[in-house]
Amino acid sequence: MYSENPRRDTLLFMRASLTNLLALFPFYLRLGNRSGRGRANERPEDAAAYFLRCVSDYFAELAVDASFVRGKRVLEYGPGDTLGVALLLYAHGAETVHSVDHFPVHRITSQSAAIYRAILESLDGEARARAESAFVEPGNPQSGFDPAKIEYRVTRHGVSGRRRHYDLVLSRSVLALVDRLDETLADIAAALRPGGVSIHKVDLSSHGLDRDRPFDFLTWPDPLYQLMYSRKGRPNRLRVDRYQALAKAAGLRIRKLAPTGHLSDAEVAFIRPRLDPAFRDVPGELLSWLGFWLVLEPY
Ligand SMILES: C[S@@+](CC[C@H](N)C(=O)[O-])C[C@H]1O[C@@H](n2cnc3c(N)ncnc32)[C@H](O)[C@@H]1O
């Protein structure tokens, strides 16, 4: 296996394998911040701006405006600890927004309530009134979301289990972390109503697991990688060619597939011969993708 520091990487393997065992216990899953939002040192206005950007990115990639969500039933995978996207989509007129996650990371804290208040402040008119009405006590984030409007569930593997229920299914920085991408794609195919659409921003980076070079997390032999990370919501390491094949197998048509960034040719040339064999056959250009937008439709 590729290593620039075998002693460090042996210790890393031992530590990561141990914490992967601890992840069998629910208390471990509550540790750490998986979403990057809701941190005490992030200003609520900055977190609110992140969610506004997420939503405007979805509309831009779908080439629609906010009126697109009016009356739609929406499903979001992996919202993280703050349901900012759900709140904004409900504000823009979604009938319901359901959020589903594998990890129980969402809860109302003073920090997330401040973020919801900053989101409310960014809205006016009908959108503001709708957003305020999403809470049990209208306008009071501390009272929690009215589940008839914005629902949050934790399920095995983070799938919805619903059939022909949603008009819009979306996620950001989630699909590269799900442990069973085939099941998530099958869930999308089953959950969409005819005419529905699904949009995902996929981050193929190592999420902090590279040691010395970009994509060197792809050099761990798969059995070792699974021992270290299988239960912790870490990258599943699948590359874009697998998304194409699994979407097709799930009965989903790819309407759009657009990279969001690339490794340089020199970086790809360095890492390719050192990859775990599972990744050596990833077609030339596709190996360089750092992430992508994916828009799916039922056939
Ligand atoms: C990087 S966070 C992204 C959160 C949010 N979408 C955002 O943009 O800030 C990843 C999310 O995916 C969820 N997730 C991680 N592993 C998962 C899995 N195996 N199945 C389903 N969801 C998972 C995490 O719990 C978390 O909510």
Ligand as a Chemical Component Dictionary entry (heavy atoms), coordinates in Angstrom:
data_LIG
# 
_chem_comp.id                   LIG 
_chem_comp.type                 NON-POLYMER 
_chem_comp.pdbx_formal_charge   0 
_chem_comp.three_letter_code    LIG 
# 
loop_
_chem_comp_atom.comp_id 
_chem_comp_atom.atom_id 
_chem_comp_atom.alt_atom_id 
_chem_comp_atom.type_symbol 
_chem_comp_atom.charge 
_chem_comp_atom.model_Cartn_x 
_chem_comp_atom.model_Cartn_y 
_chem_comp_atom.model_Cartn_z 
_chem_comp_atom.pdbx_ordinal 
LIG C1  C1  C 0  -21.286 16.471 5.278 1  
LIG S1  S1  S 1  -22.867 16.350 6.022 2  
LIG C2  C2  C 0  -23.818 17.368 4.937 3  
LIG C3  C3  C 0  -24.956 18.018 5.652 4  
LIG C4  C4  C 0  -25.772 19.002 4.845 5  
LIG N1  N1  N 0  -26.373 18.352 3.686 6  
LIG C5  C5  C 0  -24.938 20.186 4.431 7  
LIG O1  O1  O 0  -24.826 20.473 3.235 8  
LIG O2  O2  O -1 -24.414 20.866 5.338 9  
LIG C6  C6  C 0  -23.331 14.702 5.624 10 
LIG C7  C7  C 0  -24.729 14.292 6.032 11 
LIG O3  O3  O 0  -24.929 12.977 5.504 12 
LIG C8  C8  C 0  -25.356 12.145 6.553 13 
LIG N2  N2  N 0  -24.849 10.793 6.358 14 
LIG C9  C9  C 0  -23.645 10.355 6.573 15 
LIG N3  N3  N 0  -23.544 9.029  6.348 16 
LIG C10 C10 C 0  -24.717 8.630  5.967 17 
LIG C11 C11 C 0  -25.237 7.378  5.613 18 
LIG N4  N4  N 0  -24.509 6.276  5.650 19 
LIG N5  N5  N 0  -26.492 7.336  5.233 20 
LIG C12 C12 C 0  -27.229 8.466  5.217 21 
LIG N6  N6  N 0  -26.804 9.683  5.589 22 
LIG C13 C13 C 0  -25.553 9.759  5.968 23 
LIG C14 C14 C 0  -24.761 12.731 7.802 24 
LIG O4  O4  O 0  -25.421 12.299 8.973 25 
LIG C15 C15 C 0  -24.938 14.207 7.523 26 
LIG O5  O5  O 0  -26.231 14.640 7.863 27 
# 
loop_
_chem_comp_bond.comp_id 
_chem_comp_bond.atom_id_1 
_chem_comp_bond.atom_id_2 
_chem_comp_bond.value_order 
_chem_comp_bond.pdbx_ordinal 
LIG C1  S1  SING 1  
LIG S1  C2  SING 2  
LIG S1  C6  SING 3  
LIG C2  C3  SING 4  
LIG C3  C4  SING 5  
LIG C4  N1  SING 6  
LIG C4  C5  SING 7  
LIG C5  O1  DOUB 8  
LIG C5  O2  SING 9  
LIG C6  C7  SING 10 
LIG C7  O3  SING 11 
LIG C7  C15 SING 12 
LIG O3  C8  SING 13 
LIG C8  N2  SING 14 
LIG C8  C14 SING 15 
LIG N2  C9  SING 16 
LIG N2  C13 SING 17 
LIG C9  N3  DOUB 18 
LIG N3  C10 SING 19 
LIG C10 C11 SING 20 
LIG C10 C13 DOUB 21 
LIG C11 N4  SING 22 
LIG C11 N5  DOUB 23 
LIG N5  C12 SING 24 
LIG C12 N6  DOUB 25 
LIG N6  C13 SING 26 
LIG C14 O4  SING 27 
LIG C14 C15 SING 28 
LIG C15 O5  SING 29 
# 
